[in-house]
Amino acid sequence: MAMYNPPHPGHSIKDACLDPLNLTVTKGAEKLGVARHTLSRVINGHAAISPEMALRLEKIGWSTAESWLRMQLAYDLAQARKNAGRLKVKPLQSARV
């Protein structure tokens, strides 16, 4: 069953990865090989975890790329569902032969 309002997965990077190791965002970004602002945007929920970032997180030993991308997908889908009522979709009519 999908979570109705999952947290942005970037929060998990800080809570489960950086904080237990007493790493700052700057040090974490350095270890991941990204700019500080790139990691900061993800952690603060202003940017998504990209496949490349997911691989970086996996390579450093913080779970698998697939699990990071599943968390991102769950978050993105929950956000989209909040606005699903605004989507204008025309129903399909079944073709009769």
C-alpha positions as CSV (number, residue, x, y, z in Angstrom):
1,M,0.0,0.0,0.0
2,A,1.4,3.4,-1.0
3,M,2.0,6.0,1.6
4,Y,-0.4,9.0,1.3
5,N,2.2,11.6,2.1
6,P,5.7,10.2,2.2
7,P,8.5,12.6,3.2
8,H,11.0,13.8,0.5
9,P,13.8,11.2,0.4
10,G,16.4,13.9,0.7
11,H,15.5,14.2,4.4
12,S,16.6,10.6,4.9
13,I,20.1,11.5,3.6
14,K,20.5,13.9,6.4
15,D,18.7,11.9,9.1
16,A,20.0,8.4,8.3
17,C,23.3,9.1,6.5
18,L,24.9,12.4,7.5
19,D,23.8,12.9,11.1
20,P,24.9,9.5,12.4
21,L,28.4,10.1,11.0
22,N,28.5,13.7,12.2
23,L,29.0,14.8,8.6
24,T,28.1,18.3,7.6
25,V,26.4,18.9,4.2
26,T,29.7,20.3,3.0
27,K,31.6,17.1,4.0
28,G,28.9,14.9,2.7
29,A,28.9,16.7,-0.7
30,E,32.7,16.3,-0.8
31,K,32.4,12.6,-0.2
32,L,29.7,12.2,-2.8
33,G,31.6,14.2,-5.3
34,V,29.0,16.9,-5.8
35,A,28.7,20.6,-5.1
36,R,27.5,21.6,-1.6
37,H,24.4,23.4,-3.0
38,T,23.5,20.3,-5.0
39,L,23.3,18.1,-1.9
40,S,21.7,20.9,0.1
41,R,18.9,21.3,-2.5
42,V,18.2,17.5,-2.3
43,I,18.3,17.4,1.5
44,N,15.9,20.4,1.8
45,G,13.5,18.9,-0.7
46,H,14.1,21.4,-3.4
47,A,15.5,18.9,-5.9
48,A,14.8,15.3,-6.6
49,I,17.2,12.4,-6.1
50,S,18.4,11.7,-9.7
51,P,19.5,8.4,-10.9
52,E,23.1,9.7,-10.8
53,M,22.7,10.9,-7.2
54,A,21.1,7.5,-6.3
55,L,24.2,5.8,-7.7
56,R,26.5,8.1,-5.8
57,L,24.6,7.3,-2.6
58,E,24.8,3.6,-3.3
59,K,28.6,3.8,-4.1
60,I,29.2,5.5,-0.8
61,G,27.4,2.7,1.0
62,W,24.1,4.3,1.8
63,S,21.5,1.8,0.6
64,T,20.9,0.9,-3.0
65,A,20.2,3.2,-6.0
66,E,16.9,1.3,-6.5
67,S,15.7,2.1,-3.0
68,W,16.6,5.8,-3.3
69,L,14.7,6.0,-6.6
70,R,11.7,4.1,-5.2
71,M,11.5,6.6,-2.4
72,Q,11.7,9.5,-4.9
73,L,9.0,7.9,-7.1
74,A,6.7,7.4,-4.1
75,Y,7.2,11.0,-3.1
76,D,6.7,12.3,-6.7
77,L,3.6,10.2,-7.2
78,A,2.1,11.4,-3.8
79,Q,2.7,15.0,-4.9
80,A,1.1,14.4,-8.3
81,R,-1.9,12.7,-6.6
82,K,-2.6,15.9,-4.6
83,N,-3.4,17.6,-7.9
84,A,-5.0,14.7,-9.8
85,G,-8.4,16.4,-9.6
86,R,-7.1,19.2,-11.8
87,L,-6.1,16.9,-14.6
88,K,-8.2,17.2,-17.7
89,V,-8.6,13.7,-19.2
90,K,-11.2,12.5,-21.7
91,P,-12.4,9.0,-21.2
92,L,-11.8,6.5,-23.9
93,Q,-14.7,5.0,-25.8
94,S,-14.4,1.4,-26.5
95,A,-14.2,0.6,-30.2
96,R,-17.0,-1.7,-31.4
97,V,-16.3,-4.0,-34.3
